[in-house]
Amino acid sequence: SVWAKPSVLDRVDGRYRGKVERDPAPVKAAMEPLLAELLQGSDDAMRITAITAAGKLGIAALADPINELFKNGQNDEVKIAALKALDNIDRDLFTQAITAAISMKSSPLRSEALGLLSEIDYPADGAVALYSTILEDGSTREKQTVLKALGEMKAPAANMVLGSKLEAYKAGSLDPDLELELVEALEES
């Protein structure tokens, strides 16, 4: 997955090797059938590795099998890896996957999708409304992700939500687990 642009540091001894850029086409051609086979296997760790490699290499031919793993997979980690890979491989499938992930019950998957929501053309008011709902009934991790995302948004509605959370903080009614994220979001906005 790092063939085209490997690290400037050697992975074994940490020495500086300099910037290296290679043509990814031969690696894509060689890896596509192997990765397709790994995606069909039953070992989730291997699936995650194959999905990640396909995403980093940008192997568009594997978009449909990766999307199927996202839709029908049982493991949240596989679904999260698929979501991230689709971001690099197929924007339309990525947009559909984000929308689906937000409505799923899995907290880690929803958190990941909420963090990536800003990367698609989702209307700001709709995103703020969705974020507000998550701030009311989401898990602590989801609420932290939402506060960060609201801080990055440049929309008046996002500022209003952050302002209401600031008032809750001043009144002492904000969950202490959200205080740092609120401060960072306010600084960002």
N, CA, C and O of each residue as an XYZ file, in Angstrom:
756
protein
N       0.816     -1.211      0.000
C       0.000      0.000      0.000
C       0.854      1.268      0.000
O       0.360      2.338     -0.356
N       2.105      1.169      0.386
C       2.961      2.364      0.423
C       3.996      2.368     -0.710
O       4.921      3.180     -0.696
N       3.847      1.475     -1.679
C       4.816      1.349     -2.765
C       5.026      2.678     -3.492
O       6.169      3.078     -3.715
N       3.966      3.356     -3.857
C       4.083      4.571     -4.664
C       4.792      5.700     -3.930
O       5.582      6.429     -4.530
N       4.520      5.850     -2.642
C       5.129      6.922     -1.857
C       5.547      6.387     -0.489
O       4.847      6.608      0.499
N       6.676      5.688     -0.421
C       7.104      5.167      0.876
C       7.600      6.280      1.796
O       7.868      7.398      1.356
N       7.714      5.955      3.059
C       8.198      6.904      4.055
C       9.616      7.355      3.715
O      10.390      6.603      3.124
N       9.945      8.580      4.093
C      11.307      9.073      3.870
C      12.287      8.416      4.831
O      13.500      8.508      4.641
N      11.763      7.746      5.873
C      12.606      7.043      6.835
C      12.537      5.543      6.574
O      11.471      5.009      6.269
N      13.665      4.872      6.695
C      13.704      3.432      6.552
C      12.870      2.801      7.654
O      12.974      3.203      8.812
N      12.043      1.817      7.312
C      11.127      1.206      8.274
C      11.848      0.307      9.273
O      11.294     -0.019     10.322
N      13.069     -0.095      8.962
C      13.793     -0.997      9.852
C      14.678     -0.222     10.817
O      14.579     -0.392     12.032
N      15.542      0.626     10.275
C      16.508      1.291     11.154
C      16.267      2.790     11.333
O      17.004      3.445     12.070
N      15.255      3.340     10.678
C      14.897      4.737     10.895
C      15.782      5.749     10.184
O      15.623      6.951     10.393
N      16.700      5.298      9.356
C      17.573      6.232      8.640
C      16.795      6.984      7.572
O      15.841      6.471      6.987
N      17.224      8.196      7.342
C      16.616      9.026      6.311
C      17.015      8.490      4.938
O      18.204      8.385      4.634
N      16.017      8.149      4.100
C      16.290      7.636      2.763
C      16.017      8.661      1.691
O      16.463      8.510      0.553
N      15.302      9.681      2.034
C      14.924     10.683      1.040
C      13.566     10.365      0.435
O      12.996      9.295      0.650
N      13.078     11.310     -0.313
C      11.763     11.168     -0.927
C      11.852     10.214     -2.118
O      12.722     10.350     -2.978
N      10.940      9.255     -2.148
C      10.886      8.275     -3.228
C       9.463      8.261     -3.768
O       8.501      8.153     -3.006
N       9.335      8.369     -5.088
C       8.028      8.246     -5.725
C       8.145      7.255     -6.859
O       9.047      7.344     -7.691
N       7.208      6.294     -6.883
C       7.223      5.247     -7.895
C       5.880      5.192     -8.601
O       4.867      5.662     -8.083
N       5.889      4.618     -9.776
C       4.666      4.422    -10.543
C       3.836      3.321     -9.879
O       4.319      2.197     -9.742
N       2.597      3.614     -9.462
C       1.792      2.600     -8.772
C       1.140      1.581     -9.712
O       0.609      0.575     -9.240
N       1.166      1.812    -11.012
C       0.459      0.934    -11.954
C       0.893     -0.528    -11.865
O       0.024     -1.399    -11.811
N       2.201     -0.848    -11.847
C       2.560     -2.272    -11.763
C       2.100     -2.935    -10.459
O       1.709     -4.102    -10.456
N       2.150     -2.196     -9.371
C       1.714     -2.761     -8.098
C       0.201     -2.965     -8.106
O      -0.288     -3.988     -7.627
N      -0.534     -2.008     -8.640
C      -1.987     -2.161     -8.734
C      -2.349     -3.399     -9.550
O      -3.197     -4.196     -9.147
N      -1.697     -3.549    -10.700
C      -1.990     -4.692    -11.568
C      -1.652     -6.015    -10.890
O      -2.395     -6.989    -11.015
N      -0.550     -6.049    -10.183
C      -0.139     -7.285     -9.516
C      -0.996     -7.590     -8.291
O      -1.278     -8.754     -8.007
N      -1.407     -6.565     -7.570
C      -2.109     -6.771     -6.308
C      -3.619     -6.944     -6.445
O      -4.244     -7.555     -5.578
N      -4.211     -6.426     -7.503
C      -5.668     -6.479     -7.629
C      -6.243     -7.887     -7.487
O      -7.172     -8.066     -6.700
N      -5.738     -8.904     -8.212
C      -6.330    -10.242     -8.024
C      -6.059    -10.828     -6.640
O      -6.900    -11.542     -6.094
N      -4.910    -10.536     -6.081
C      -4.598    -11.047     -4.749
C      -5.490    -10.414     -3.689
O      -6.002    -11.100     -2.803
N      -5.670     -9.107     -3.786
C      -6.524     -8.414     -2.823
C      -7.981     -8.847     -2.968
O      -8.697     -8.980     -1.975
N      -8.422     -9.069     -4.229
C      -9.793     -9.537     -4.459
C     -10.018    -10.884     -3.782
O     -11.083    -11.137     -3.220
N      -9.017    -11.734     -3.841
C      -9.110    -13.045     -3.190
C      -9.158    -12.899     -1.669
O      -9.933    -13.585     -1.003
N      -8.340    -12.015     -1.127
C      -8.326    -11.798      0.323
C      -9.642    -11.202      0.818
O     -10.073    -11.493      1.934
N     -10.277    -10.376      0.000
C     -11.562     -9.782      0.384
C     -12.646    -10.842      0.525
O     -13.595    -10.664      1.289
N     -12.511    -11.934     -0.201
C     -13.511    -13.002     -0.154
C     -13.254    -13.985      0.980
O     -14.103    -14.829      1.268
N     -12.110    -13.890      1.618
C     -11.767    -14.812      2.706
C     -12.609    -14.575      3.944
O     -13.458    -13.684      3.979
N     -12.358    -15.391      4.960
C     -13.151    -15.293      6.192
C     -12.394    -14.645      7.344
O     -12.982    -14.383      8.393
N     -11.104    -14.382      7.170
C     -10.298    -13.781      8.230
C     -10.455    -12.257      8.181
O     -10.012    -11.609      7.233
N     -11.085    -11.703      9.203
C     -11.358    -10.261      9.213
C     -10.080     -9.423      9.234
O     -10.045     -8.356      8.620
N      -9.049     -9.868      9.910
C      -7.793     -9.113      9.941
C      -7.199     -9.005      8.537
O      -6.680     -7.955      8.158
N      -7.277    -10.087      7.773
C      -6.769    -10.060      6.404
C      -7.654     -9.196      5.515
O      -7.158     -8.501      4.629
N      -8.956     -9.239      5.748
C      -9.864     -8.384      4.976
C      -9.547     -6.903      5.222
O      -9.492     -6.106      4.285
N      -9.344     -6.556      6.473
C      -9.042     -5.162      6.809
C      -7.756     -4.723      6.123
O      -7.686     -3.624      5.573
N      -6.743     -5.578      6.155
C      -5.473     -5.256      5.516
C      -5.648     -5.109      4.011
O      -5.101     -4.185      3.409
N      -6.407     -6.013      3.401
C      -6.648     -5.949      1.958
C      -7.443     -4.701      1.585
O      -7.146     -4.046      0.586
N      -8.443     -4.379      2.381
C      -9.260     -3.183      2.128
C      -8.393     -1.932      2.225
O      -8.468     -1.050      1.369
N      -7.578     -1.859      3.261
C      -6.707     -0.704      3.458
C      -5.728     -0.554      2.298
O      -5.525      0.551      1.795
N      -5.124     -1.658      1.872
C      -4.177     -1.614      0.756
C      -4.876     -1.175     -0.526
O      -4.346     -0.344     -1.264
N      -6.053     -1.718     -0.799
C      -6.800     -1.336     -2.002
C      -7.149      0.150     -1.974
O      -7.090      0.831     -2.998
N      -7.511      0.642     -0.799
C      -7.835      2.064     -0.675
C      -6.629      2.956     -0.893
O      -6.711      3.957     -1.605
N      -5.508      2.597     -0.282
C      -4.301      3.413     -0.426
C      -3.757      3.380     -1.852
O      -3.224      4.373     -2.346
N      -3.898      2.225     -2.508
C      -3.436      2.115     -3.887
C      -4.451      2.686     -4.877
O      -4.118      2.932     -6.036
N      -5.680      2.895     -4.423
C      -6.714      3.450     -5.290
C      -7.163      2.469     -6.363
O      -7.340      2.856     -7.518
N      -7.347      1.224     -6.004
C      -7.756      0.196     -6.969
C      -9.272      0.252     -7.124
O     -10.013     -0.358     -6.354
N      -9.714      0.991     -8.129
C     -11.140      1.238     -8.339
C     -11.913     -0.039     -8.662
O     -13.107     -0.120     -8.373
N     -11.265     -1.026     -9.249
C     -11.946     -2.272     -9.605
C     -12.453     -3.021     -8.381
O     -13.327     -3.880     -8.503
N     -11.920     -2.709     -7.205
C     -12.340     -3.395     -5.979
C     -13.393     -2.605     -5.199
O     -13.751     -2.983     -4.083
N     -13.885     -1.524     -5.776
C     -14.868     -0.693     -5.074
C     -16.139     -1.471     -4.744
O     -16.650     -1.370     -3.629
N     -16.658     -2.245     -5.700
C     -17.897     -2.975     -5.455
C     -17.744     -4.055     -4.379
O     -18.586     -4.138     -3.485
N     -16.684     -4.893     -4.437
C     -16.537     -5.873     -3.343
C     -16.334     -5.219     -1.974
O     -16.819     -5.729     -0.964
N     -15.623     -4.099     -1.941
C     -15.422     -3.394     -0.677
C     -16.747     -2.825     -0.177
O     -17.037     -2.869      1.018
N     -17.541     -2.293     -1.092
C     -18.850     -1.766     -0.721
C     -19.749     -2.883     -0.196
O     -20.512     -2.663      0.744
N     -19.673     -4.065     -0.782
C     -20.451     -5.209     -0.293
C     -20.040     -5.584      1.129
O     -20.884     -5.909      1.963
N     -18.734     -5.536      1.397
C     -18.274     -5.815      2.764
C     -18.793     -4.761      3.732
O     -19.123     -5.069      4.878
N     -18.863     -3.516      3.269
C     -19.414     -2.466      4.126
C     -20.888     -2.744      4.413
O     -21.320     -2.679      5.564
N     -21.646     -3.049      3.386
C     -23.083     -3.251      3.544
C     -23.423     -4.509      4.340
O     -24.307     -4.489      5.196
N     -22.716     -5.602      4.053
C     -23.120     -6.900      4.592
C     -22.176     -7.479      5.630
O     -22.442     -8.552      6.173
N     -21.086     -6.796      5.915
C     -20.131     -7.311      6.896
C     -20.695     -7.267      8.306
O     -21.558     -6.448      8.621
N     -20.198     -8.154      9.144
C     -20.647     -8.222     10.531
C     -19.703     -7.492     11.475
O     -20.104     -7.091     12.568
N     -18.457     -7.317     11.061
C     -17.424     -6.741     11.912
C     -17.345     -5.225     11.693
O     -17.197     -4.768     10.559
N     -17.444     -4.449     12.774
C     -17.384     -2.988     12.662
C     -16.046     -2.507     12.121
O     -16.001     -1.537     11.365
N     -14.960     -3.168     12.493
C     -13.638     -2.747     12.020
C     -13.519     -2.925     10.511
O     -12.892     -2.104      9.841
N     -14.107     -3.979      9.972
C     -14.121     -4.192      8.524
C     -14.922     -3.085      7.857
O     -14.510     -2.547      6.829
N     -16.058     -2.747      8.436
C     -16.903     -1.693      7.865
C     -16.199     -0.335      7.901
O     -16.297      0.443      6.951
N     -15.495     -0.054      8.988
C     -14.766      1.217      9.089
C     -13.649      1.269      8.055
O     -13.454      2.298      7.409
N     -12.917      0.173      7.890
C     -11.860      0.130      6.876
C     -12.452      0.313      5.487
O     -11.874      1.014      4.656
N     -13.601     -0.309      5.225
C     -14.261     -0.173      3.928
C     -14.697      1.266      3.689
O     -14.551      1.786      2.583
N     -15.224      1.900      4.709
C     -15.654      3.293      4.590
C     -14.484      4.193      4.210
O     -14.605      5.028      3.314
N     -13.355      4.026      4.889
C     -12.165      4.830      4.595
C     -11.623      4.541      3.201
O     -11.188      5.456      2.502
N     -11.645      3.271      2.789
C     -11.142      2.913      1.462
C     -12.025      3.487      0.362
O     -11.524      3.965     -0.655
N     -13.335      3.441      0.564
C     -14.250      3.994     -0.442
C     -14.025      5.483     -0.639
O     -14.269      6.012     -1.723
N     -13.564      6.159      0.401
C     -13.236      7.588      0.297
C     -12.179      7.820     -0.778
O     -12.219      8.838     -1.469
N     -11.241      6.902     -0.928
C     -10.172      7.040     -1.917
C     -10.501      6.411     -3.262
O      -9.874      6.740     -4.268
N     -11.486      5.503     -3.292
C     -11.729      4.728     -4.502
C     -12.931      5.218     -5.306
O     -12.835      5.367     -6.524
N     -14.058      5.469     -4.646
C     -15.295      5.787     -5.359
C     -16.133      6.759     -4.527
O     -16.719      6.370     -3.516
N     -16.187      8.011     -4.951
C     -16.879      9.044     -4.174
C     -18.379      8.790     -4.060
O     -18.971      9.079     -3.020
N     -19.004      8.254     -5.111
C     -20.446      8.006     -5.038
C     -20.766      6.933     -4.003
O     -21.677      7.097     -3.192
N     -20.016      5.837     -4.035
C     -20.229      4.780     -3.045
C     -19.875      5.268     -1.649
O     -20.512      4.880     -0.669
N     -18.858      6.119     -1.559
C     -18.470      6.687     -0.266
C     -19.607      7.520      0.317
O     -19.921      7.406      1.502
N     -20.220      8.353     -0.514
C     -21.329      9.195     -0.056
C     -22.493      8.332      0.431
O     -23.090      8.616      1.470
N     -22.812      7.282     -0.320
C     -23.891      6.376      0.093
C     -23.537      5.666      1.401
O     -24.390      5.494      2.272
N     -22.285      5.260      1.529
C     -21.852      4.543      2.727
C     -21.893      5.441      3.962
O     -22.294      5.001      5.040
N     -21.479      6.697      3.805
C     -21.525      7.644      4.935
C     -22.961      7.790      5.427
O     -23.226      7.716      6.627
N     -23.870      7.996      4.501
C     -25.275      8.172      4.861
C     -25.807      6.934      5.576
O     -26.529      7.045      6.566
N     -25.449      5.763      5.073
C     -25.900      4.518      5.707
C     -25.270      4.335      7.082
O     -25.942      3.905      8.020
N     -23.993      4.655      7.207
C     -23.273      4.445      8.473
C     -23.835      5.302      9.595
O     -23.879      4.870     10.747
N     -24.260      6.504      9.268
C     -24.791      7.411     10.295
C     -26.073      6.854     10.904
O     -26.371      7.106     12.072
N     -26.823      6.106     10.122
C     -28.084      5.571     10.637
C     -27.921      4.201     11.295
O     -28.896      3.647     11.803
N     -26.706      3.646     11.293
C     -26.484      2.333     11.910
C     -26.368      2.462     13.429
O     -26.135      3.551     13.953
N     -26.533      1.345     14.121
C     -26.512      1.351     15.579
C     -25.105      1.293     16.161
O     -24.912      1.607     17.336
N     -24.136      0.904     15.374
C     -22.762      0.756     15.852
C     -22.144      2.117     16.170
O     -21.984      2.954     15.282
N     -21.803      2.331     17.423
C     -21.224      3.607     17.847
C     -19.884      3.904     17.182
O     -19.697      5.027     16.714
N     -18.927      2.950     17.112
C     -17.654      3.265     16.449
C     -17.831      3.610     14.969
O     -17.160      4.502     14.449
N     -18.729      2.905     14.300
C     -18.972      3.159     12.887
C     -19.637      4.520     12.686
O     -19.254      5.278     11.795
N     -20.621      4.821     13.507
C     -21.267      6.144     13.411
C     -20.269      7.250     13.695
O     -20.285      8.279     13.018
N     -19.403      7.065     14.678
C     -18.393      8.078     15.003
C     -17.483      8.335     13.810
O     -17.190      9.484     13.479
N     -17.045      7.273     13.175
C     -16.168      7.408     12.001
C     -16.906      8.141     10.884
O     -16.351      9.044     10.258
N     -18.143      7.756     10.638
C     -18.933      8.394      9.586
C     -19.182      9.867      9.893
O     -19.123     10.704      8.992
N     -19.456     10.187     11.136
C     -19.683     11.581     11.512
C     -18.429     12.413     11.280
O     -18.512     13.565     10.855
N     -17.272     11.830     11.560
C     -16.020     12.532     11.331
C     -15.741     12.762      9.861
O     -15.085     13.738      9.499
N     -16.231     11.874      9.008
C     -15.993     11.986      7.567
C     -17.099     12.748      6.836
O     -16.968     13.037      5.646
N     -18.175     13.071      7.532
C     -19.321     13.729      6.908
C     -18.936     15.030      6.225
O     -19.522     15.390      5.204
N     -17.966     15.734      6.770
C     -17.569     17.018      6.192
C     -16.894     16.853      4.833
O     -16.721     17.839      4.117
N     -16.504     15.623      4.459
C     -15.830     15.397      3.190
C     -16.780     15.223      2.017
O     -16.339     15.184      0.868
N     -18.078     15.118      2.284
C     -19.033     14.985      1.194
C     -19.852     16.258      1.099
O     -19.847     17.082      2.014
N     -20.551     16.414     -0.005
C     -21.376     17.598     -0.218
C     -22.724     17.425      0.481
O     -23.758     17.235     -0.159
N     -22.684     17.496      1.796
C     -23.888     17.371      2.607
C     -24.285     18.777      3.022
O     -23.431     19.532      3.487
N     -25.540     19.156      2.875
C     -25.939     20.520      3.233
C     -25.591     20.849      4.693
O     -25.810     20.036      5.591
N     -25.053     22.038      4.912
C     -24.594     22.430      6.250
C     -25.717     22.381      7.276
O     -25.517     21.894      8.389
N     -26.892     22.878      6.914
C     -28.000     22.877      7.875
C     -28.425     21.457      8.231
O     -28.743     21.171      9.385
N     -28.429     20.565      7.234
C     -28.769     19.167      7.488
C     -27.742     18.504      8.383
O     -28.088     17.732      9.277
N     -26.459     18.814      8.136
C     -25.392     18.248      8.955
C     -25.494     18.738     10.390
O     -25.319     17.958     11.326
N     -25.776     20.022     10.572
C     -25.899     20.580     11.925
C     -27.089     19.952     12.647
O     -27.004     19.656     13.839
N     -28.186     19.749     11.940
C     -29.352     19.110     12.553
C     -29.019     17.677     12.968
O     -29.402     17.227     14.048
N     -28.306     16.977     12.103
C     -27.890     15.621     12.426
C     -26.942     15.613     13.616
O     -27.066     14.781     14.514
N     -26.002     16.538     13.617
C     -25.054     16.647     14.729
C     -25.773     16.965     16.035
O     -25.424     16.429     17.087
N     -26.763     17.825     15.969
C     -27.515     18.187     17.180
C     -28.216     16.973     17.769
O     -28.260     16.806     18.988
N     -28.765     16.125     16.904
C     -29.421     14.903     17.365
C     -28.417     13.995     18.064
O     -28.715     13.426     19.114
N     -27.235     13.860     17.486
C     -26.192     13.009     18.072
C     -25.740     13.594     19.414
O     -25.454     12.845     20.349
N     -25.673     14.926     19.516
C     -25.276     15.549     20.780
C     -26.275     15.262     21.897
O     -25.923     15.288     23.077
N     -27.501     14.993     21.525
C     -28.519     14.713     22.536
C     -28.519     13.250     22.976
O     -28.650     12.958     24.165
N     -28.373     12.322     22.012
C     -28.536     10.914     22.392
C     -27.391      9.996     21.956
O     -27.526      8.775     22.036
N     -26.295     10.544     21.508
C     -25.170      9.724     21.090
C     -24.277      9.323     22.251
O     -24.456      9.773     23.383
N     -23.316      8.471     21.945
C     -22.336      8.068     22.963
C     -21.350      9.219     23.183
O     -21.338     10.185     22.420
N     -20.540      9.113     24.209
C     -19.552     10.159     24.498
C     -18.596     10.318     23.324
O     -18.280     11.441     22.929
N     -18.132      9.206     22.763
C     -17.215      9.274     21.618
C     -17.867      9.998     20.438
O     -17.230     10.826     19.787
N     -19.130      9.685     20.166
C     -19.836     10.339     19.061
C     -19.986     11.836     19.330
O     -19.806     12.655     18.428
N     -20.309     12.183     20.552
C     -20.458     13.598     20.892
C     -19.132     14.338     20.732
O     -19.112     15.477     20.265
N     -18.035     13.708     21.111
C     -16.719     14.324     20.942
C     -16.413     14.534     19.464
O     -15.896     15.583     19.078
N     -16.726     13.552     18.646
C     -16.513     13.660     17.201
C     -17.364     14.781     16.616
O     -16.896     15.552     15.778
N     -18.603     14.866     17.056
C     -19.517     15.898     16.557
C     -19.022     17.294     16.936
O     -19.061     18.204     16.108
N     -18.560     17.477     18.172
C     -18.061     18.793     18.576
C     -16.874     19.210     17.708
O     -16.771     20.367     17.298
N     -15.994     18.274     17.436
C     -14.850     18.568     16.568
C     -15.324     18.975     15.175
O     -14.836     19.951     14.605
N     -16.271     18.224     14.638
C     -16.791     18.529     13.304
C     -17.501     19.883     13.274
O     -17.363     20.633     12.307
N     -18.251     20.196     14.318
C     -18.926     21.499     14.377
C     -17.910     22.642     14.407
O     -18.145     23.700     13.823
N     -16.793     22.428     15.080
C     -15.749     23.453     15.123
C     -15.137     23.715     13.761
O     -14.705     24.831     13.472
N     -15.099     22.682     12.921
C     -14.511     22.831     11.590
C     -15.480     23.438     10.583
O     -15.064     23.946      9.542
N     -16.769     23.384     10.896
C     -17.772     23.930      9.969
C     -17.772     25.455     10.037
O     -17.573     26.052     11.095
N     -17.996     26.048      8.908
C     -18.091     27.506      8.840
C     -19.539     27.893      8.519
O     -19.826     28.521      7.501
N     -20.429     27.499      9.416
C     -21.856     27.764      9.229
C     -22.412     28.404     10.497
O     -22.058     28.000     11.604
N     -23.281     29.401     10.339
C     -23.874     30.055     11.509
C     -24.620     29.075     12.428
O     -24.591     29.227     13.649
N     -25.284     28.078     11.846
C     -26.020     27.110     12.660
C     -25.064     26.315     13.551
O     -25.398     25.995     14.692
N     -23.878     25.999     13.034
C     -22.878     25.276     13.836
C     -22.432     26.136     15.006
O     -22.276     25.636     16.120
N     -22.226     27.417     14.767
C     -21.821     28.332     15.840
C     -22.897     28.447     16.914
O     -22.590     28.584     18.098
N     -24.165     28.391     16.492
C     -25.257     28.465     17.468
C     -25.250     27.235     18.383
O     -25.462     27.353     19.590
N     -25.008     26.062     17.803
C     -24.964     24.833     18.605
C     -23.784     24.894     19.572
O     -23.911     24.551     20.747
N     -22.635     25.336     19.061
C     -21.469     25.469     19.940
C     -21.731     26.480     21.048
O     -21.313     26.280     22.188
N     -22.423     27.566     20.712
C     -22.770     28.573     21.720
C     -23.663     28.003     22.806
O     -23.503     28.327     23.983
N     -24.609     27.149     22.408
C     -25.494     26.543     23.419
C     -24.709     25.582     24.312
O     -24.997     25.468     25.503
N     -23.740     24.906     23.753
C     -22.906     24.002     24.561
C     -21.985     24.807     25.484
O     -21.673     24.364     26.589
N     -21.553     25.981     25.034
C     -20.756     26.855     25.885
C     -21.589     27.335     27.074
O     -21.092     27.399     28.198
N     -22.840     27.667     26.828
C     -23.733     28.074     27.914
C     -23.948     26.922     28.901
O     -24.002     27.136     30.112
N     -24.071     25.696     28.368
C     -24.222     24.531     29.246
C     -22.960     24.342     30.089
O     -23.039     23.965     31.258
N     -21.810     24.605     29.494
C     -20.542     24.501     30.222
C     -20.503     25.543     31.348
O     -20.140     25.226     32.480
N     -20.875     26.773     31.032
C     -20.870     27.840     32.042
C     -21.826     27.527     33.192
O     -21.559     27.865     34.345
N     -22.941     26.876     32.862
C     -23.932     26.536     33.882
C     -23.546     25.281     34.660
O     -24.197     24.928     35.643
N     -22.486     24.612     34.216
C     -22.039     23.403     34.906
C     -22.805     22.150     34.532
O     -22.713     21.136     35.225
N     -23.560     22.207     33.448
C     -24.372     21.047     33.072
C     -23.812     20.267     31.887
O     -24.446     19.323     31.415
N     -22.641     20.647     31.406
C     -22.020     19.928     30.294
C     -21.244     18.731     30.833
O     -20.553     18.832     31.847
N     -21.363     17.621     30.158
C     -20.627     16.403     30.526
C     -19.128     16.730     30.543
O     -18.606     17.234     29.549
N     -18.430     16.457     31.641
C     -17.000     16.770     31.731
C     -16.160     16.094     30.637
O     -15.094     16.594     30.277
N     -16.635     14.969     30.114
C     -15.908     14.280     29.049
C     -15.931     15.049     27.732
O     -15.212     14.694     26.797
N     -16.749     16.098     27.647
C     -16.871     16.870     26.413
C     -16.198     18.240     26.498
O     -16.132     18.963     25.504
N     -15.708     18.590     27.664
C     -15.174     19.939     27.858
C     -13.983     20.245     26.953
O     -13.942     21.308     26.335
N     -13.028     19.347     26.864
C     -11.847     19.584     26.036
C     -12.237     19.737     24.565
O     -11.749     20.637     23.882
N     -13.108     18.865     24.082
C     -13.535     18.938     22.691
C     -14.293     20.233     22.422
O     -14.168     20.813     21.343
N     -15.081     20.690     23.400
C     -15.802     21.954     23.226
C     -14.818     23.108     23.105
O     -14.962     23.956     22.224
N     -13.826     23.147     23.974
C     -12.822     24.225     23.939
C     -12.087     24.202     22.596
O     -11.883     25.249     21.981
N     -11.695     23.022     22.146
C     -10.990     22.912     20.858
C     -11.895     23.327     19.699
O     -11.444     23.984     18.761
N     -13.169     22.946     19.765
C     -14.112     23.321     18.700
C     -14.317     24.830     18.673
O     -14.383     25.427     17.599
N     -14.419     25.444     19.837
C     -14.601     26.882     19.896
C     -13.361     27.608     19.353
O     -13.484     28.604     18.640
N     -12.177     27.108     19.693
C     -10.952     27.704     19.153
C     -10.892     27.565     17.635
O     -10.480     28.491     16.936
N     -11.303     26.410     17.132
C     -11.282     26.150     15.685
C     -12.269     27.049     14.946
O     -11.994     27.522     13.844
N     -13.427     27.277     15.574
C     -14.449     28.078     14.885
C     -14.141     29.561     14.991
O     -14.892     30.386     14.471
